[in-house]
Amino acid sequence: MTFTKFSMAASLLAFSASALVPAAQAADFDDYARVISVTPQVEQVNVPRQECRTEYETSQRNYPRQQQAERSNGGAIIGGLAGGLLGSQVGGGNGRIAAAAVGAVTGAIVGDRVENNGNNGNHYNDQPSYESRPVRQCRNIDSWESRTNGYAVTYEYHNRTYTSVMPYNPGSRLRIHVSLTPRP
């Protein structure tokens, strides 16, 4: 009789354990469904970008005029004496006096230019100068891109059709989780 008491106790224990575990766990399983179609869900996204180029800008630059520099007369005096001496060596009589005078004037002009470097006393000239400098110019340009943000997947399972949006393309088969629960 101990054997029947033991088998009856085991049956009671098995029944009470099955009452604690929900019946839905036994009806959950994974299976595969046939994929009928996959449609990418595409959206247009603006990704602005910056386009830059370098251009050269030319501007005029006038140098400020400085005050008259002091001129030296030493060159004119020495040039005049040298020209007069050389001119007096040429010709005779009144021609000699004329040659000396022309030599003195010419020597004075040449001596003045050599001494004062031909700048007429100005440190800067009145001619404008031009300078070119690089200028970077940028602008924003709209750049539209197509992005796939998911896939509308239509699949068939046990002669019924379902559609879900998924983050990836599942291919020709879709793994699904099936859960069966009894209706009350």
LINWOJO-V319486 format. One record per residue. RES is the residue in one letter. SS is DSSP state (H for helix, E for strand, L for the rest). PHI is phi as a letter, one per 30 degrees, with the letter a starting at -180 (* if undefined). BURIAL is b if it has 16 or more other C-alpha atoms within 10 Angstrom, else e. Layout:
((RES SS PHI BURIAL) (RES SS PHI BURIAL))
This chain:
((M L * e) (T H d e) (F H d e) (T H d e) (K H d e) (F H d e) (S H d e) (M H d e) (A H d e) (A H d e) (S H d e) (L H d e) (L H d e) (A H d e) (F H d e) (S H d e) (A H d e) (S H d e) (A H d e) (L H d e) (V L d e) (P L d e) (A H d e) (A H d e) (Q H d e) (A H d e) (A H c e) (D E c e) (F E a e) (D E c e) (D E b e) (Y E b e) (A E c b) (R E d b) (V E d b) (I E c e) (S E a e) (V E b b) (T E b e) (P E d b) (Q E c e) (V E c e) (E E b e) (Q E c e) (V E b e) (N E d e) (V L c e) (P L d e) (R E b e) (Q E c e) (E E c e) (C E b e) (R E b e) (T E c e) (E E c e) (Y E c e) (E E c e) (T E c e) (S E b e) (Q E c e) (R E b e) (N L c e) (Y L d e) (P L d e) (R L d e) (Q L c e) (Q L d e) (Q L e e) (A L d e) (E L d e) (R L c e) (S L c e) (N L c e) (G H d e) (G H d b) (A H d b) (I H d b) (I H d b) (G H d b) (G H d b) (L H d b) (A H d b) (G H d b) (G H d b) (L H d b) (L H d b) (G H d b) (S H d b) (Q L d e) (V L c e) (G L i e) (G L b e) (G L i e) (N H d e) (G H d e) (R H d b) (I H d b) (A H d b) (A H d b) (A H d b) (A H d b) (V H d b) (G H d b) (A H d b) (V H d b) (T H d b) (G H d b) (A H d b) (I H d b) (V H d b) (G H d b) (D H d b) (R H d b) (V H d e) (E H d e) (N H c b) (N L h e) (G L i e) (N L c e) (N L h e) (G L i b) (N L c e) (H L d e) (Y L c e) (N L c e) (D L c e) (Q L d e) (P L d e) (S E c e) (Y E c e) (E E b e) (S E c e) (R E b e) (P E d e) (V E b e) (R E c e) (Q E c e) (C E b e) (R E b e) (N E d e) (I E b e) (D L d e) (S L b e) (W E d e) (E E b e) (S E c e) (R E b e) (T E d e) (N E c e) (G E l b) (Y E b b) (A E d b) (V E c b) (T E c b) (Y E b b) (E E b b) (Y E b e) (H L h e) (N L i e) (R E b e) (T E c e) (Y E b e) (T E b e) (S E b e) (V E c b) (M E b e) (P L d e) (Y L b e) (N L d b) (P L d e) (G L j e) (S L d e) (R E b e) (L E b b) (R E d e) (I E b e) (H E c e) (V E c e) (S E b e) (L L c e) (T L b e) (P L d e) (R L d e) (P L d e))
